[in-house]
Amino acid sequence: MKREPDPGALPALPSQPIGLDVLREKYLKADEANEQDVFHRVARALASMEREPVRAEFEQRFFDNLRTGAIGAGRIMSAAGTTLQATLINCFVQPVGDCIQGVDDDGFPGIYEALREAAETMRRGGGVGYDFSRIRPRGAEVRATASLASGPCSYIDVFDHSCATVESAGARRGAQMGVLRIDHPDVLEFITAKRKPGRWNNFNVSVAVTDEFIRTLQAGGEWALVHRAKPGAGLLAQGAHLRADGLWVYRSVPARELWDTVMKSAYDFAEPGILFADTINRENNLRYCEKITATNPCGEQPLPPYGCCNLGPVILPRFVRHPFGFGGAPQFDFEGFAQAVTLQVRALDNVLELTHWPLPQQRAEAMAKRRIGVGFTGLGDTLVMLGLRYDSPEGREMAARIARGMRDTAYAASVELAREKGPFPVFDAGSYLEAGTFASRLDEPLKQSIREHGIRNSHLLSIAPTGTVSLAFADNASNGIEPAFSWTYRRKKREGDGSTSEYDVEDHAWRLYRSLGGDVARLPASFVSALQMSAADHLAMMEAVQPYIDTAISKTVNIPADYPYDDFKGLYLEAWQAGLKGLATYRPNDILGAVLEVPATGAIEPEGAQAARASVDAMRAVIESRPQGNLPAVVEKIEYWTQQGRQRLYLVVSFLPLDDGRERAIEFFMPVGQSVESQQWITSSMRLLSLAARGGFLERALADMRKVAWDRGPVRLGTYAKADGTQVPLWHDSEVAAIAYAIQNIISRRRGEPVAALDPAEAPPVSTALPQTMAGRKCPECGAHALIRKDGCDWCSNCGHIGACG
């Protein structure tokens, strides 16, 4: 039944440039002009799975539901209704056995067969999670070849390189999750592997922690590292032995020391994440017919071998009436939300029939259990609009009400769908509702309906990161379950032709408040961002919502740089105690990158450089040799900061006067006497740069230097002026990149072009009123060291770029 328009509904806002950009780049097809065209395409595709007599009716209903806010995940919105042979499923779990080829003794595909299957999955657009725990440890016996095993970490290297070379459908790089059990003999190597720069760049990693380990940890006991593969002679001589349960004990370590290694790595490197394996399996509705040992790349979907995540979030801010109290008391429309969720269940069930499956095993698994993942996005903005702080008991209570309503509605809708189309094939009522499963906590009338009619889908709920769909279809509403990271930021975007464009990006709730007449200079107390609340408050929101989600939640708990280490360790134990299925944290530090108060900028060419390229003139002509005589020159003292502290050097740039009054930089060198070992390489770099300048390709050479990276941490040189005039430090990937930046500024000043102040000490005090921005890996779009892991996605806190989400 179509609902009448609600007078308290949200006013329409004009589209933001960020939303239009993402819509064009990710979702619009050649014959589409706007999101309505996308909705028509997707609705038509979903309805094609219905019976002919009702197909037109459901096409309209699905279209209306998409407009209401019940959208599909990225793969659905991008590929549904197209001719692409790409999957509509965001991610899968790929089993990996303990053999090289074929299948192992338990029927798991061998390592290279699993690699082939994973490559095909990523090629079709799906991210992949793996449990590598079956692979025998380093030093284990390999009888077939009379050799010793190299261990799972060496094979993860292979999977990582494969991912780097397989471009997924639609130019989307495959995301991966690697999991290893806490009792695997190679777990210490696994935990510390990503400390080596460049290793496993295409992986998130998590350790599967068991209840037994936590109890051993709390008791201060020894923890056995075990595997069913027999150790080699060398390990046997060192004390490896067979345990009564048939597993080989490679060695034992104090549980506290092992846990401390995990925690220190998470504290300093933001990985590994933690999966609570027994909680995942204990609450699994299908624990009677499957065992889960891995998750998808973002962690919100614990899945069995070949399992998939078929996701569709509902945009929560669409259901807020009288936001911020304008026109009446703010309310959440639970009735309208329930109607959207009900139809969303049917839509996602149809996706299982509509999608292209990369592997037949994936299709068989999906048809047997019919997993789907109805979720939501924009929770943070919704609470702001309702006048509730995310970090308050009232905010958590509302979030729990929304999650519970979604749970009850989705399960009831799946029961009705089972009455129409039949339950999932492996459904067994007694086992499904057995004490301890998620379904056993449903209200009794709903459980009785499941007993009588079955249920169409084994699992129905998932809180995933929403990344680009939130930008394209939700006006940059806060991502998934997260609070907003910042209310506004400046986006600097590289275009295909090498130029840059720049515009403001605004959080949906913030811009809605402004459009309704609110004073954004004096925001209400409900406007609390991710970095303005404690780690405990982030965790508390997960604890409030997880009881109503049958799979899991993708969320990053942001930790301040000065957060005490002992308190940090306590968060993970609290998460286990609360029944969460996993935890991921991010704490900026000297290893991952320094904390920036507000966004820095990436590399940009001096103003006018692009125009100069338009025609080849005296600025680009090849100069065969250095002109005779003295040339006008600039000498500048450059100061910058590395992890070794303040560095100083002098640079000289010589200019050639041209007939039209311009000057061309043609020579670069360092005065004699600068013989510090770490700076000697600069002399040779200056000579090469001088050759490039006389060859007419100076800008390209400097741009290439700006891309040079090293493994010794970021280098601070210069400042960046935000649109509001605030000056913030600027960071570079290496000394080479920093010096190239300094030279670009010397040249720009000589030409009379505006540049940023080169001495950070001269910058005005950094504003503390603005939300903090975290730094991390280099952003592929803006170049800033600001790419962090936020609610399962690579996200640039400088420019807003969203990378792989799984």
Secondary structure as GFF3:
##gff-version 3
##sequence-region A 1 806
A	DSSP	alpha_helix	17	22	.	.	.	ID=ss1
A	DSSP	pi_helix	23	27	.	.	.	ID=ss2
A	DSSP	alpha_helix	35	47	.	.	.	ID=ss3
A	DSSP	alpha_helix	52	68	.	.	.	ID=ss4
A	DSSP	alpha_helix	74	79	.	.	.	ID=ss5
A	DSSP	beta_strand	91	94	.	.	.	ID=ss6
A	DSSP	alpha_helix	111	123	.	.	.	ID=ss7
A	DSSP	beta_strand	127	131	.	.	.	ID=ss8
A	DSSP	beta_strand	141	142	.	.	.	ID=ss9
A	DSSP	three_ten_helix	143	145	.	.	.	ID=ss10
A	DSSP	beta_strand	147	148	.	.	.	ID=ss11
A	DSSP	alpha_helix	152	165	.	.	.	ID=ss12
A	DSSP	beta_strand	167	168	.	.	.	ID=ss13
A	DSSP	beta_strand	172	173	.	.	.	ID=ss14
A	DSSP	beta_strand	176	181	.	.	.	ID=ss15
A	DSSP	alpha_helix	187	192	.	.	.	ID=ss16
A	DSSP	three_ten_helix	193	195	.	.	.	ID=ss17
A	DSSP	beta_strand	204	209	.	.	.	ID=ss18
A	DSSP	alpha_helix	211	219	.	.	.	ID=ss19
A	DSSP	beta_strand	222	227	.	.	.	ID=ss20
A	DSSP	alpha_helix	233	237	.	.	.	ID=ss21
A	DSSP	beta_strand	241	242	.	.	.	ID=ss22
A	DSSP	beta_strand	248	254	.	.	.	ID=ss23
A	DSSP	alpha_helix	255	269	.	.	.	ID=ss24
A	DSSP	beta_strand	273	276	.	.	.	ID=ss25
A	DSSP	alpha_helix	277	282	.	.	.	ID=ss26
A	DSSP	beta_strand	294	295	.	.	.	ID=ss27
A	DSSP	beta_strand	302	303	.	.	.	ID=ss28
A	DSSP	beta_strand	308	309	.	.	.	ID=ss29
A	DSSP	beta_strand	311	315	.	.	.	ID=ss30
A	DSSP	three_ten_helix	316	319	.	.	.	ID=ss31
A	DSSP	beta_strand	320	321	.	.	.	ID=ss32
A	DSSP	three_ten_helix	323	325	.	.	.	ID=ss33
A	DSSP	beta_strand	331	332	.	.	.	ID=ss34
A	DSSP	alpha_helix	334	354	.	.	.	ID=ss35
A	DSSP	alpha_helix	360	369	.	.	.	ID=ss36
A	DSSP	beta_strand	373	377	.	.	.	ID=ss37
A	DSSP	alpha_helix	379	385	.	.	.	ID=ss38
A	DSSP	alpha_helix	393	421	.	.	.	ID=ss39
A	DSSP	alpha_helix	429	432	.	.	.	ID=ss40
A	DSSP	three_ten_helix	439	441	.	.	.	ID=ss41
A	DSSP	alpha_helix	444	453	.	.	.	ID=ss42
A	DSSP	alpha_helix	467	473	.	.	.	ID=ss43
A	DSSP	beta_strand	488	494	.	.	.	ID=ss44
A	DSSP	beta_strand	500	506	.	.	.	ID=ss45
A	DSSP	alpha_helix	508	515	.	.	.	ID=ss46
A	DSSP	three_ten_helix	530	532	.	.	.	ID=ss47
A	DSSP	alpha_helix	535	545	.	.	.	ID=ss48
A	DSSP	three_ten_helix	546	548	.	.	.	ID=ss49
A	DSSP	beta_strand	556	558	.	.	.	ID=ss50
A	DSSP	alpha_helix	565	577	.	.	.	ID=ss51
A	DSSP	beta_strand	582	586	.	.	.	ID=ss52
A	DSSP	alpha_helix	609	613	.	.	.	ID=ss53
A	DSSP	beta_strand	633	642	.	.	.	ID=ss54
A	DSSP	beta_strand	645	657	.	.	.	ID=ss55
A	DSSP	beta_strand	663	669	.	.	.	ID=ss56
A	DSSP	three_ten_helix	677	679	.	.	.	ID=ss57
A	DSSP	alpha_helix	680	695	.	.	.	ID=ss58
A	DSSP	alpha_helix	698	706	.	.	.	ID=ss59
A	DSSP	beta_strand	715	721	.	.	.	ID=ss60
A	DSSP	beta_strand	727	732	.	.	.	ID=ss61
A	DSSP	alpha_helix	735	750	.	.	.	ID=ss62
A	DSSP	three_ten_helix	760	762	.	.	.	ID=ss63
A	DSSP	beta_strand	777	778	.	.	.	ID=ss64
A	DSSP	beta_strand	785	790	.	.	.	ID=ss65
A	DSSP	beta_strand	793	796	.	.	.	ID=ss66
###
